[in-house]
Structures are given as C-alpha cells and as structure tokens.
Amino acid sequence: MTRYQHLANLLAERIEQGLYRQGEKLPSVRALSQEHGVSISTVQQAYQTLENLQLITPQPRSGYFIAPRKAQPPVPAMSRPAQRPVDITHWDQVLTLLDARSDKSITAFGGGAPDVSQPSLKPLWREMSRVVQHNTAEVLSYDEISGRRELREQIARLMLDSETLATADDIIITNGCHAALSIALLAVCEPGDIVAVESPSYYGTMQLLRGFGIKAIEIPTDPQTGISIEALEMALEQWPIKGVILVPNCNNPLGFIMPDARKRQVLSLAQRYDIAIFEDDIYGELANDYPRPRTIKSWDIDGRVLLCSSFTKTVAPGLRVGWMVPGRYYDRVLHMKYAASATNVPATQMAVAAFVREGHYHRHVRRMRQIYQSNMETYTCWIRQYFPCGICVTRPQGGYMLWVELPEIVDMVCVAKQLCELKIQVAPGSLFSAAGKYRNCLRINCALPPNEKHREVMEKLGEAIRVAME
C-alpha cells in the first residue's frame, strides 16, 4: 500500500467514524504534510482519492470540506429458504469460477483468494527456502499421518486466542480447510444423509455435499447474528439431520460473527438432538476486533464439534496447510484421512511452523486485518457510488467478503456471463444456495487492492447491473 493510500484510508476511517462533521473543513495540505511527515504531493493524492470516493469536496481558495453523507445501504434481511432437504446443483458454474484462476487477464472478484503481495510474508518465503536447503531428507520423506508435531504444537498455541483448549495430540493436519471439512463429513455421514447449512452458504461446502451424495437443508440466516436457532430447532424436529455446518466467525459470504450466546444455543441444540457440528473457522483470525472471537469448539465438552481451519485465507492458499480438531471422531477421521489422502507435504508444514513460532504470523495477521477492513470501506463506498438505488450491503465484522443484494428484477447469473466478455468475474448469489436462490445477489472479494483499475471494474459492474434493471 502506498503512502497516499495509507493516508487516504486513515482519513476515510475518521470520516466514517464521525470524527469530522459534515461540512467541516479539513486540515490544509501543508498542515497534514507536517502532521504525518509526508510530502505535499502525497497529501494531494490522498485528498484526490477521498474526492473520487465523494467523501470530501474541494472549494476554490478555501480548501477541502467533508461532503454531505450519503445514507448507508441497508443490510439484507434474514434469508427465507425453503426448509426441506434438496440435492445440490450448480457444479458447472462453480467449475467455471475455478477455471478463471489460471487466466491472469481476468479481474477475479468472484474468487476467495487473499492478498499475498504484502511484505509481511517475506519471512515465510525465507523459511521455505531454509527448510528445503537444510532438511533434504525430511522434505523428501513421508510425513506422519496426523501431521508434523512441531506444527500441531504451534496451532494448539494459536487456538488459545479463541479460548479453544487442544493439545498437539488432538489435532490432525490436512491439505487445507476444504480437505478438513471433506474428511469430517466422510467420518460422520453416509450418502443419503441430511446436513443443515446456513443460507446463503459457501459454494465449496455445497459441492462437498454434492460429491458425497449428502442432501442439504438450508436454514434461515441473519446477516448480522447468524443462523436462526428457532428455524434450526424446527428442522431438527422434522428431519433426521446428521449434523450442521457453520461458519460462525467472519462468515463466508455474509461476514457476521455469531454472538457467543447464540453459539452456545447451537451447541445446546446439537447436544439435545445428538448431532455433530462441523465448524469452519477459516476466517476467524481475520476478525476486525481483538481478541478474536471464540469458537463453538471452545465450549464443547463431549467432543461433538469437528473444528476445521487452515492458513489458506490468513497466509496463502498455495501452502495447502489446514487442520482439524475432530473430538470424539478422532479415530474415524484419521482413518478417513489415510483413505482419502494419506500424508501431507513436510516442507510447507515445517516452514509454517517456523513462521508462527518466530512471531511472524501474528504480525502478518494484524497487518491483514487492518488492510482488509480498509479495503471493505473503500469497496462499500464504490458500491454506494456506482450501483443503482435499492440495494442492500452487508457490514462484515471481519474477513474480506461483501454480500450485495440487488432488486429482484436483476439476474446476476446472466449479468455474470456478460461480464465474462469484459474479463470481469463475479460470484452470483445462486452459487451459495443448494436450491439456487439469491440470483439477485453477488459476493465480492475485497482482498483485491482498491486501486484505479479495480475502481473502474466496480464502475463497469454497477453499469452492467443498471442496464439489467432497465
């Protein structure tokens, strides 16, 4: 991030927090230059960025003033899916989304990749080089089935931040969180079983259920507090549900953090109906506030919660280092892991263990929290500026995903196909529903740096939506 972008983000945060009142004059270019120790041209570029976002307005010979505040788009209402088990579809659309990863000419707002360009990742590359140079025999050998102990020990320490107590012997290393969830489902469910999911829910998880022949029942979900406890209980009374898949912290795609009281209610329901909870905590470390939120697993006393996570979203997806704490299902999970993928790659595990042990991981995550939060504010401003009226936008409490709800008349599946011709990729909301709901919604990846190119893409996206409405 350049100096002017950093300064612009800092001022934008102050404006959004109400530290500057509407119509109030901002410090002069020279005063701001002296205050922050930057050049006059840096301040001018920062002010130009804020002017483009319509947060400030220039007045000749007078300076810059806070612009009249536009009303924030409302948050989407609680979802209302049909509460019956269904088979998952949309594999072809998901495959198209995944194939776009290899095309560098496409601006991929539809994917879920984090920002891997930050200098705070340099220590990781050094560790990877050192591991390969000095541990040839170990790097080229089989790993133990549960994963390298030094990594499991570091993960156990990290989990203390979420008040989750686990030892190295409770943890199993996997090839990412996707692999952890797939092994967890294989260990608990059989083809034909029913699993409850949030609605909307991550399309990758949906395709896991499709692949294993498991039916999904979508449960109404609030964009600010999470899954409806009442609706889940009603579904448990009506259907032989085997488990529930939840992303309670920095949810994908809605961005909420489920309040602790509701997490405990879900766990109580699971105990009463004797079902498993598949807890996906992959974004938990990216919560805006510190300390990070607790996991449902942190209250689990009878081992029914299978906690899954990874370094994919916090560090880099190419590492393929994830983990799970399977509780009472440990032996079954270990067997399923061996049957599905056997052991993991030693080199990346050793490098990540050192990256965490030396304190680099915490520094990197702190940096990314700030960057993603700033990005989210910028993209929300652009959506407010370029999208038509009548939209709803989530206000995520962490992570880097925005969920946008458009008027019912808009079919984002059709709009997404048109955008492909412009080399722009978005994720239509229908991918996040087993029954194909939310065609008038889309998810936007705000990990992409908010530069001029991406501003232009958002403008084109807004225009495409406007045309679809007309």
N, C-alpha and C positions, 0 to 999 in steps of 0.2 A: 504494500500500500504506500503510495507517495505521500509526501508531507502535506500537500494541499488537500488530498483526500482525507487524511487523518484529521486535519483541522476542520474541514467541512463536516465530517461525521461528528466531531466533538460539538460544534456549534448546532448541528441539527438535533443532537440529543438534548441540548439545553433548551432549544426552542420547543421540542416536543414535550419536555418536562414542565414547560410553562415558566422557565426562569427568565425568559424575555416576554414581555406583554405585547399583544397585538398593537402595531403602530409605533412601538418603541424604537428609538434609534440605536443601531449597533455601534460598537467602538469603531473609530476611524481605522483605515488601513494601516496607517503608521503606528497607532497605539497597539493594535492587535499584533503587528510585526514585532514590536518591542516586548510585549507581554509573553509571546510564545517563542521568541528567539528565532524567527524565520524571516525570510526575505519578503519585501513588499509584493513581489510578483506571486509568491506563494499564497499570500493573503488574498490577492486579487483573484487568483484561480479558485480559491476556496469560496469566495463570495459569488463568483460566476456559477459555480456548481450549485450553491444554495438558491441562486436566482433561477437556474434551469429547473430546479425542483419546486419553484414557486413558493419557497419558504420566506424569501425576502424580496424586497423591491427597491431599486435604486431611485434616488431623486436627485436631479442635476444640482450640483454645487452644495448639496446638503448631506449626502452620504447614503447609507443603506438602512432600511427600516423593515421591521417584522411585517410580513404580509398578512392580510386577513386570513384567519384559519379556516380551511375547508373542513366540513364535517367529516369525521372518520366514517368509512363504510361500516355498516352494521355487521356484527358477527353472524354467521349462518345459524339457523335454528337447529334443534336436535333432529337427527335423521329419523325417518319413518320407514324403515324397510319392512317388507312382508316377512312375518316371523314364522317361516316354515323352512325345513331343510331343502336345499337345492344343490344341483351339480354345478360346478364352476365351469365357466366358458372363457372366451377371450384370449386363448393361448396365442393365436395368430397375431393379435395386436401387441401382446407383450413381447413376442419374438421380434417384431418389427422395431420395437423400442430398444431391445437389447442389441440388435444388429447395428443400430446407429452409433454405438460406442466406438466402432472401428473407423467411422467416417469423420475425419478431422475437419471437413468443410461444414459440418452441421453444428449449429449452436444448440446444445442439448440442455434445454430447460426441463425436459421430461425425466431425466435420469436422477439417480440418487447419490452421485459421486461427491465426496468432499473436496475442498480446496487443498491440493497437495503441492502448492507452489510456495508455501511460506518458509522463510529461513529457519524457523524453529524445528524443521525436520532434518536439517543438516546433520545433527549428531546421530540420527538414525542411519543415514547413509554411511557415515564413518564406522558405526558399529557393524553394519552389514559387511563392509569391506574387511574389517579386522577379523570378524568371525570366519570368513571364507579363507583368509590368509593363514590364520593361526590354529584352525581346528579342522584341518582337512579330513582326518579320519572320521571324526564325529559327523561332519557335514555330509559325508558320502555314505553314512551308515543308516540302518533302520533306527527309528525312534521308538521309545517305549509307547505302548498303546494308549495310555492316558495322557501322554504329552510330557515335555521336559519338566522336571521337578522345579528347576530354578524359575521357570516362567509361572508355574502354578503357584509358587510361593509369592511372587510379586503380585499376581492377580488377587490372591487372598488378602494382601495388604490393601490393594486398591479398593476392594469391596467394603472395607471398614468405613469408607466415606459415606456409603449408603446404609450403614449400620447392619450390613449383612455379614454374619459370622460364618466363616468357612475356612477349612484348612486346605493345604495342598492336596490332601488325600480325598477331599470332597469334589475336586474339580477335574474335568476332562477337557482337554484341548481338542478343538475341531478346526476344520478348514473354513472358518468364518461363521457368522451367526446363522446364515441360511442353512449351513450343514448342521449346526447345533439343533435348530428347530426341526429339521427333517428327521434327524436321529431320535429326537424326543417324541415326535409323532409316531415313528415306527415302533418305538418302545412301548407306547401306551395304546395305540389304536390299531384297528384292523379295517380292511376295505368294507365299506358299507356303514361304518360308524358315523356318528354326527358330532361335530365340534362347533361350539358357539364362537362367533367372531364379532369384533367391533364393526360398525358400519358408518362410514367407509373404513376399509382395512387395506393394508399394504398388498399390492398385487402379487408380489413374490410369494407371500404366505399363501395366498389363494391358489397359486399354481402348485404349491406343495400338496395341498389338499386334493387338487385335481389329479395329480400324479399318483397319489396313494389310494385313489378311489374313495376318499372321505367326503361326506356331504357337509356343507356349511349352513349354519342358521345365523343370519345377520341380526344383531341386537341393536336397537336404537342407541345412539351415542351423542352426547352433548359435546360441542367443540371446545368447551371450557372446563368441564368436570369429568368427561369420560363416559364409559358405558353405563346405561341405565340399570341400576340394581334391581328395580322393580320388574323391568322387562326381562332381565336375565332370569329372575326367580320364576316368572310365569313360564318361560321357555323350559326351565328345568322341571317344572311340574308336568308339562305337556309331552316332552320328548325325552328319549333315552340318551341324553347328551353325555359324551365321554370326557369332555374337557372344554376349557375356554382359552382362547389365545388372546393375550392382552399386551398392548404396548403402553403401559401406564405413565411412563416418564418421557416427555418430549415426543408425544405420539406422532407416528407417521401414518396418515398425512395431515392430521388436524393440529398438532403442535401443543396440545394441552398437557398439563401434569395433573394426574388424578389426585385429589386431596387424600391425605392419609386416612381419614375416617372412611372414605369410600373404598380404599384399598383393603382395609380391614373387613369391611362389609362383604366384599367379593370373596375374601378368604373364608369368612364365616359361612357363606353360601356353599362354597366348594366343600367345606368340611361336612355340612349338613346333608348335601346330596352325594357326597363321596366321589367327587370328580377331580381331575388333575387341572392345574393351572399352568399353561405354557407362557411364561413371562419373558417377553422380548425387551431387553434393556439396552439395546444397541445405541440409543441416543441419550441415555440417562446422564452421561458425563457432560453433555453439552447444554445443560440447564442454565438459564441466564443467571440465576442466583446461586450463591454458595453459602452453606454447604449444599451439595447436590441432593436431590430428593431421595427418599428411602425407596427400596424395592418392596414388593409384596413378599418376596422371599424372606425379608428381614423379620417378618412376624410368623413365619412358617415353623410350626412345632412338630408336625407329623410328616414332613418330607413330601407333601403332595405338589409343591411348586417346583417346576423344572425351569430354572433361571438360565436364559441364554443371552450371550452378548458377544462382542468382538471389538477389535481395533479398527474395523473397516471404516466407520464413519468418523472416529476421533483422530485416526492417524492416516491410514492409506488402505484402499481395498486390495491392492496387489499383494499385500503381505499374506493374505488368507490365514489369519490367525484369529480364531474365535475360541469360545469356551462355554461350558455349561456346568451348572451345579444341579444334578438330577435328583438329589434327595433319595427317597425310598426306591427310586427306579435305577439306582446306580448300576447294579449288575446287568440288568437288561439293556441299559443304554450302552455300556461298554461292549456287550456282545453285538449290538446293532451297529456300533461304530466299526468294529472289526469286520463285520459282514459287509458294510457299505463302502468303507474307505481305508480300513487298516490303520496305518500310522500317518503322522504328519511330517512336514518338511522341517528338519532340525535347524537349518540356517536362520530362517526368519524368526523362529521361536527364540533362539539364542540372542539375536540382535534386539528383539523387542524386550526381552527380559533385562538386558543391559540398559536399554533406553529408559525403561521405567525405574530400574534400580538407581541410576545416576541422577534422577530428578528431572530429566529432560521431558518426560511425558507430561508431568503436571504443568511445566512451563508452557508447553505447546498447547495443551487443552485450555489453559487460562487465556492464551492469545486468541485461540479459535473462537471461544465463547464471545469475546468482545467483537471480533470481526463479523461473525455470523449475525449477532444482534444488530450491529450497524448496517450490514447488508440488508437485513429484513426491513429496517426502517426505510432505507432508500427505495427498495423494490415496492414497498407499500405506497410510498409517495408517487412512484411512477404509475402504479395501478390506478391510484386516485386521479392522476393527471390524464392518463391516456385511455383508460377503459370507459365505456358508456356508463350512464347512471343506472341505478337499480341493481348493483352488485353487492355481495357480502364477502368479507375477507376475514379469515381467522387472525387472531393475535397470539401467535405462538409464545410459549414460555420457555422455549429452548429449541435446539436443533436448527435446521435451516430450510424447512419446508413451509410454503404458504399454500393454503387451500382457498380457492376462489369460487364462489357460487354466482352464476350468471342468471339472467332471466330465463324462464322455462323454454322460451322460443329458440334459444341458442343450442345447437347440437355440436358440442366440442369434438365429437368423433369426426364429423365432416370438416370442421374448421382445421383440425389437426392434419388431415390429409392434404388440405390446400396449403397449409404452412410448410409441409414437407417439400413442396416445389420451391419454396423460398429458402430451403436449407435451415428451417427452424423446427425444432422438435419440442412438443409439449406432451404431457400425460393427461389424456381425457379422464374425467371422473369415473366413467363406466368401468375402467380397469380396476377400480378399488371396491367393486361390488360383485358378489357372487351372482347376483341376479341382473347385473347390467344397469343398475340405477346410476344416478348422478351424471347423465350425459350432458347436462348443462353446467358441469363443474370442471375444474382443472387443478392440477398440482404444479407448483413452480418451485424449482430448485434454486434457492437464494445463495448457494455456496459459490455460484459463478460471480466473479468480481464485478461490482457495479460500475463498469467503465462506459465509455461513449458508445462502443459497439453494442453492448447489451442494452443500453438505454434505447438505441434505435430499434433493436429487436422487440423490446417491450412496446414501443410505439406502433410497430407493424402488427404486433399481436392484438393490440387494442383496436386498430383499424379493421383487422380481419373479423373481430367479434362484432364491431359496429355494422359492418357490411352484412354479416349473418343475421343480425337483428332486423335489418331493413329488408 
